[in-house]
Amino acid sequence: MNSGPNETQSMTSEIIDVIATEGMIPREKLEDDATIESLGLKSIDIVMILTAIEEKFDVYIPMDGSFQEAKDLKGLVDAISAHILREKAAK
């Protein structure tokens, strides 16, 4: 699967939409440098977000992946995007 900049940008936007919906966070607060803590996301929120992303993109996301190390929104979204692209490429 070839992923061009538009596809990656679209995926990033969709991931942020899921975070906004599942985390009950206004979309305008979801800036790249917003920390997980500043967004008020708890572990259970992250699990809900990852579960929703699994369903949306039809991929398995391990709960102990690199997502746990993300300190800000950009890190979290980048880790999720990279994982989805790896999973899709492996299919």
N, C-alpha and C positions, 0 to 999 in steps of 0.2 A: 504494500500500500504506500503510495507516494503521498506525503502530506506537505502541501504548499503552505505559504504564509497565511492565505485566506482561511484554509481549513483549520490551521492551528489557532488563529485568531477567533474563529467561530467556536471552536471547542473551548477555548479559554472563557469566552463570553458565556457559554452554556454552563460551564462549571461554576462561574461566579453567580449565575442565576440560581443554581441549585443551592449554593452556600447562602445566598440571600433568603431564599424560600425556607430551607430547612433550619437555618440558624436564626430565622426571624430577625434579620438585620436589614435595615434600609439599604438599597443598592448603592446610594450615593456615599455611604460610609465605607464601602468596600474598595479602598485604595490599596495599591500595591504594597505600600510600606506600613499598612495597618498591621499591628501585631495581633496574634491570636488572642492574647489576653485583653487587648484594648477593644476587641470586638465582643468580648464576653463569652467566647466559645469555650465550653467545658468539654471534657472527654466524651460525654454522652452525645453532645452536639456533633462532634467530629464523626462519631460512629454513625449517627443518623445521616450526616452529609455524605459520607463514603458509601453507605448503603444505597442512598438515592442515586449517587453517581454510578454505582454498579448496575442498577436497574436501567438508568438512562442510556448508558453506553454499552451494556451487555458485556461487562468484563468483571473478573474477580479482582477485588482489591484486598490484599492482606492487611489486617489492622496493625501489624507490627512493622510496616514498611517505612520508607523514608519520610512519609507524611508526619510521623511522630516528631521528627527533627526540625520540621519547618517552624520558623520563628515569626514569619510574617505571611501575609496573604499571598504575595507573589511566590514565595517559596513553596507554599502549600499547593497553589494552582499549578506551578511548574512541575512539581513532583507528581501530581495526579495526571497532568497532561502526558508527561513522559511515560508513565506507567500504562496509560490507555493506549498510546501509540505502540509501545512494546507488545502489549497483549494482542492488539489488532494485527500487528505484523507477524506474530507467531501463529495466527489462525490460518 
